[in-house]
Amino acid sequence: MSQTSETPPELMPLPHPRNAEGNPRRVGVEVEFSGLTEEKAARVLAETLGGAASEEKPGEWSVTGTGLGDFECYLDSAPLNKMDRDGIGKPLRELARSVVPVEIVTDPVEIDQIPALDEALAALAKAGATGTSRGVLLGFGVHFNPEVSAPTFEAIAPVLTAYALLEDHLRRSAGIDISRRMLPWVDPYPRNLIDRLAAEDAPSDMTSLIDTYLKLAPSRNHGLDMLCLFAHIDKDRVARVMSMEQIQPRPTYHWRLPDCRIDEPGWSLALEWNRWVLVERVAADEGLLQALKEAWRDHRDSLTSIRSDWARRVSSMVMSASP
């Protein structure tokens, strides 16, 4: 089922739309799907956005010269890609297509270019790209890599705290597909991390914030993966705890959405992006963020404190605070 012509929602503005140098913030986007080969996906992108598609290595395609920068297109399996380069991976690659997604990765784009990306995804869906809903084991996702407004504690700590407090609400409102709930890379933040971030004596500088995260959530398998950003700020500190093999230091958050619904009516990158904007808006609202921290402490003090109850409480608080 391809996307309909429904108009994606209007992009909500970020509270801090520029980076520390005063330039518009950018976001890298990664999208996983099935139904197309990496070659077909690259050619559809080139036809839709302009530019040229070419195979850089066996199974790894690029699209260059588009109005949105360059794209990479490949089957998302490092072992298969290596075997292809060794000349033995092609038969296995064809077998793997039923469960291993094709992934497209963009250059960082400006926020107001997300609707153009949505048009490209609609073209991929029309060509046959399918998302998570087409199979129980198809745990395909979308990742946003928003550039930070500044690589400082004052800019980053409120965003991490806001996300931790909002996560259950975001997961509930997004209606995460059951196949993704069963897979480890959508693990919610552990409660003891939220406890520390919401505590009256929460981390008060970057060093203690990084140490807290490394102690309580030392994994890339969370909705908001902070390890690439923390490695950009203090690589040695992260490397003492984590293997750096898959951690690329960069000044961005890494937000992992557990579903790709590229072929479903009404779904869009703009819709998902607006959920991230909510996180940053709550982070920028000092009064609301403090109220959520206090509410979390009250929630944890109750005799029973389950995530669904917290999600409903956050939803009510956020809606009450909306203009």
C-alpha positions as CSV (number, residue, x, y, z in Angstrom):
1,M,0.0,0.0,0.0
2,S,1.6,3.3,-1.1
3,Q,1.3,6.6,0.6
4,T,-1.7,8.7,-0.2
5,S,-1.7,12.3,-1.3
6,E,-2.5,13.4,2.3
7,T,-0.5,16.6,3.0
8,P,2.1,16.0,5.7
9,P,1.8,18.2,8.8
10,E,3.4,21.6,8.9
11,L,6.9,21.4,10.5
12,M,6.9,22.8,14.0
13,P,9.8,25.3,14.6
14,L,12.6,24.4,17.0
15,P,13.0,26.7,20.0
16,H,16.7,27.1,19.1
17,P,16.9,26.8,15.3
18,R,20.5,27.9,14.9
19,N,23.8,26.3,16.0
20,A,26.5,27.9,18.1
21,E,28.0,29.5,14.9
22,G,24.6,31.1,14.1
23,N,23.9,28.8,11.1
24,P,20.6,26.9,10.6
25,R,20.8,23.6,12.4
26,R,20.8,20.5,10.2
27,V,19.6,16.9,10.6
28,G,20.9,13.7,9.0
29,V,18.2,11.1,8.3
30,E,18.4,7.3,7.9
31,V,15.5,5.3,6.6
32,E,15.2,1.5,6.5
33,F,12.7,-0.3,4.3
34,S,12.1,-3.4,2.2
35,G,10.6,-4.1,-1.2
36,L,13.3,-2.5,-3.3
37,T,16.9,-3.3,-4.1
38,E,19.5,-0.7,-3.2
39,E,20.1,-0.1,-6.9
40,K,16.4,0.6,-7.5
41,A,16.2,2.8,-4.4
42,A,19.2,4.8,-5.7
43,R,17.7,5.2,-9.1
44,V,14.3,6.3,-7.8
45,L,16.0,9.0,-5.6
46,A,18.0,10.2,-8.6
47,E,14.9,10.4,-10.7
48,T,13.0,12.2,-8.0
49,L,15.6,14.6,-6.7
50,G,17.9,15.0,-9.6
51,G,21.5,13.8,-9.5
52,A,23.2,10.6,-10.6
53,A,23.1,7.1,-9.1
54,S,26.2,4.9,-9.2
55,E,27.5,1.7,-7.5
56,E,30.5,2.6,-5.4
57,K,31.2,-0.9,-4.2
58,P,29.3,-4.2,-4.7
59,G,25.9,-3.6,-3.1
60,E,26.7,0.0,-2.0
61,W,25.1,2.7,-4.2
62,S,25.3,6.5,-3.9
63,V,23.2,9.3,-5.3
64,T,25.2,12.5,-5.9
65,G,24.4,16.0,-7.0
66,T,20.8,16.3,-5.7
67,G,19.3,19.4,-4.3
68,L,19.4,17.7,-0.8
69,G,23.1,16.7,-1.1
70,D,24.3,13.1,-1.5
71,F,22.7,9.8,-0.4
72,E,24.0,6.4,0.4
73,C,21.9,3.3,-0.4
74,Y,22.8,-0.2,0.8
75,L,21.6,-3.4,2.3
76,D,22.0,-2.8,6.1
77,S,24.3,-5.7,6.9
78,A,28.0,-5.2,7.4
79,P,28.8,-8.9,7.1
80,L,27.0,-9.2,3.8
81,N,28.7,-6.0,2.5
82,K,32.1,-7.4,3.4
83,M,31.3,-10.8,1.7
84,D,30.2,-8.9,-1.4
85,R,33.6,-7.2,-1.5
86,D,35.2,-10.6,-1.2
87,G,33.0,-11.9,-4.0
88,I,31.0,-14.4,-2.0
89,G,28.0,-12.4,-0.7
90,K,25.6,-12.1,-3.6
91,P,23.6,-15.3,-3.1
92,L,23.3,-14.6,0.6
93,R,22.3,-11.1,-0.1
94,E,19.3,-12.2,-2.1
95,L,18.2,-14.6,0.6
96,A,18.6,-11.9,3.3
97,R,16.3,-9.4,1.6
98,S,13.2,-10.8,3.3
99,V,14.5,-9.6,6.7
100,V,17.4,-7.2,6.2
101,P,16.4,-3.7,5.2
102,V,17.7,-1.5,2.5
103,E,18.9,1.7,4.2
104,I,19.2,5.2,2.7
105,V,21.4,7.8,4.5
106,T,21.2,11.5,3.7
107,D,23.8,14.2,4.0
108,P,22.8,16.6,6.8
109,V,19.9,18.7,5.5
110,E,18.3,21.9,6.8
111,I,15.1,21.3,8.8
112,D,12.9,23.0,6.2
113,Q,14.1,20.4,3.6
114,I,12.3,17.6,5.4
115,P,9.2,18.0,3.2
116,A,11.4,17.4,0.1
117,L,12.6,14.2,1.8
118,D,9.0,13.2,2.3
119,E,8.4,13.6,-1.4
120,A,11.3,11.3,-2.1
121,L,10.0,8.7,0.3
122,A,6.6,8.9,-1.3
123,A,8.3,8.1,-4.6
124,L,10.1,5.1,-3.1
125,A,6.7,3.9,-1.7
126,K,5.1,4.2,-5.1
127,A,8.0,2.2,-6.5
128,G,7.3,-0.6,-4.0
129,A,9.2,0.3,-0.8
130,T,7.5,-1.3,2.3
131,G,7.9,-0.7,6.0
132,T,7.5,-2.4,9.3
133,S,3.9,-3.4,9.0
134,R,4.5,-5.8,6.1
135,G,5.9,-8.5,8.3
136,V,6.2,-9.6,12.0
137,L,10.0,-9.6,11.9
138,L,10.4,-6.5,9.8
139,G,11.8,-4.2,12.5
140,F,12.7,-1.4,10.2
141,G,13.3,2.1,11.6
142,V,14.0,5.7,10.9
143,H,16.8,7.6,12.6
144,F,17.2,11.4,13.0
145,N,20.5,12.9,13.8
146,P,19.7,16.5,14.8
147,E,22.7,18.9,15.2
148,V,22.9,20.2,18.7
149,S,22.3,23.9,19.2
150,A,25.5,24.1,21.2
151,P,27.9,21.4,22.5
152,T,27.4,22.6,26.1
153,F,26.0,21.2,29.3
154,E,23.4,24.0,29.4
155,A,22.1,23.1,25.9
156,I,22.3,19.3,26.1
157,A,21.3,18.4,29.7
158,P,17.7,19.8,29.4
159,V,17.2,18.0,26.1
160,L,18.3,14.6,27.5
161,T,16.2,15.1,30.6
162,A,13.2,16.2,28.6
163,Y,13.5,13.1,26.4
164,A,13.9,10.8,29.4
165,L,10.7,12.2,31.0
166,L,8.7,12.2,27.7
167,E,9.8,8.9,26.3
168,D,6.9,6.8,27.6
169,H,4.5,9.4,26.3
170,L,6.2,9.5,22.9
171,R,6.2,5.7,22.6
172,R,2.5,5.5,23.5
173,S,1.5,8.3,21.1
174,A,3.5,6.8,18.3
175,G,1.9,3.4,18.6
176,I,5.1,1.4,18.3
177,D,4.7,-1.7,16.2
178,I,4.6,-4.9,18.3
179,S,7.6,-6.4,16.3
180,R,9.8,-3.5,17.5
181,R,8.7,-3.8,21.1
182,M,10.2,-7.3,21.0
183,L,13.6,-6.2,19.8
184,P,16.4,-4.9,22.0
185,W,17.2,-1.6,20.2
186,V,14.0,0.0,21.4
187,D,14.8,-0.5,25.1
188,P,13.4,2.5,27.0
189,Y,15.8,4.4,29.3
190,P,16.2,2.6,32.6
191,R,14.3,4.1,35.5
192,N,17.4,4.7,37.5
193,L,18.7,7.0,34.8
194,I,15.5,9.0,34.8
195,D,15.7,9.1,38.6
196,R,19.1,10.7,38.4
197,L,18.2,13.2,35.7
198,A,15.0,14.2,37.6
199,A,16.7,14.4,41.0
200,E,17.1,17.6,43.0
201,D,20.8,16.9,42.9
202,A,20.9,15.9,39.2
203,P,24.2,16.1,37.3
204,S,25.4,19.7,37.2
205,D,28.2,19.7,34.7
206,M,29.1,17.8,31.5
207,T,31.5,15.4,33.1
208,S,29.0,14.2,35.7
209,L,26.3,14.0,33.0
210,I,28.4,11.8,30.8
211,D,29.5,9.6,33.7
212,T,25.9,9.2,34.8
213,Y,24.9,8.1,31.3
214,L,27.8,5.7,30.9
215,K,27.1,4.1,34.3
216,L,23.3,3.7,33.9
217,A,22.6,3.4,30.2
218,P,25.9,2.2,28.5
219,S,24.3,1.0,25.3
220,R,23.5,2.2,21.8
221,N,20.2,0.4,22.0
222,H,18.0,3.2,23.3
223,G,15.6,5.6,21.6
224,L,17.9,8.5,22.2
225,D,21.5,7.3,21.8
226,M,23.8,9.9,23.3
227,L,27.1,8.1,22.8
228,C,28.1,9.7,19.5
229,L,27.5,13.1,21.0
230,F,29.3,12.4,24.3
231,A,32.2,10.9,22.3
232,H,32.4,14.2,20.3
233,I,32.6,16.1,23.6
234,D,34.9,13.7,25.5
235,K,36.0,10.7,23.4
236,D,38.5,9.4,26.0
237,R,35.9,9.3,28.7
238,V,33.5,7.3,26.5
239,A,36.2,5.0,25.2
240,R,37.1,4.0,28.8
241,V,33.6,2.4,29.1
242,M,32.5,1.6,25.5
243,S,33.9,-0.1,22.5
244,M,34.3,2.7,19.9
245,E,34.0,0.4,16.9
246,Q,30.5,1.6,16.1
247,I,30.5,5.0,17.8
248,Q,31.2,7.8,15.5
249,P,31.9,11.1,17.4
250,R,29.7,13.8,16.0
251,P,27.8,16.9,17.4
252,T,24.4,15.4,17.0
253,Y,21.8,13.6,19.0
254,H,20.9,10.1,17.6
255,W,17.2,9.6,17.8
256,R,16.1,6.1,16.8
257,L,12.5,5.7,15.8
258,P,11.6,2.1,16.0
259,D,9.1,2.0,13.0
260,C,9.4,2.9,9.4
261,R,5.9,3.3,7.9
262,I,6.9,4.5,4.5
263,D,4.0,2.7,2.8
264,E,1.3,3.7,5.2
265,P,-1.2,6.5,4.5
266,G,-0.7,9.6,6.5
267,W,2.8,8.8,7.7
268,S,5.6,11.2,7.1
269,L,9.0,12.3,8.3
270,A,7.5,15.6,9.2
271,L,5.0,13.9,11.6
272,E,7.9,12.1,13.3
273,W,10.1,15.2,13.4
274,N,7.5,17.2,15.2
275,R,7.8,14.6,18.1
276,W,11.4,15.6,18.4
277,V,10.5,19.3,18.3
278,L,8.2,18.6,21.3
279,V,11.2,17.3,23.2
280,E,13.2,20.4,22.5
281,R,10.3,22.7,23.4
282,V,9.8,21.0,26.7
283,A,13.6,21.3,27.3
284,A,13.4,25.0,26.6
285,D,10.4,25.5,29.0
286,E,12.1,25.6,32.4
287,G,8.9,25.7,34.3
288,L,7.4,22.7,32.5
289,L,10.6,20.7,32.7
290,Q,10.8,21.3,36.5
291,A,7.2,20.3,36.9
292,L,7.8,17.1,35.0
293,K,10.8,16.3,37.3
294,E,8.7,16.9,40.4
295,A,5.9,14.8,38.9
296,W,8.4,12.0,38.2
297,R,9.6,12.0,41.8
298,D,6.0,11.8,43.0
299,H,5.3,9.0,40.5
300,R,8.3,7.0,41.8
301,D,7.2,7.5,45.4
302,S,3.8,5.9,44.8
303,L,3.2,2.3,45.8
304,T,2.7,1.3,42.2
305,S,4.4,3.2,39.4
306,I,4.0,1.7,35.9
307,R,5.1,3.2,32.6
308,S,1.6,3.5,31.2
309,D,0.4,5.6,34.2
310,W,3.4,7.9,33.7
311,A,2.7,8.2,30.0
312,R,-0.8,9.3,30.6
313,R,0.3,11.8,33.3
314,V,2.9,13.3,31.0
315,S,0.4,13.6,28.2
316,S,-2.0,15.5,30.4
317,M,0.8,17.8,31.6
318,V,2.1,18.5,28.1
319,M,-1.4,19.2,26.7
320,S,-2.2,21.5,29.6
321,A,1.0,23.5,29.0
322,S,0.3,23.9,25.2
323,P,-0.8,27.3,24.1
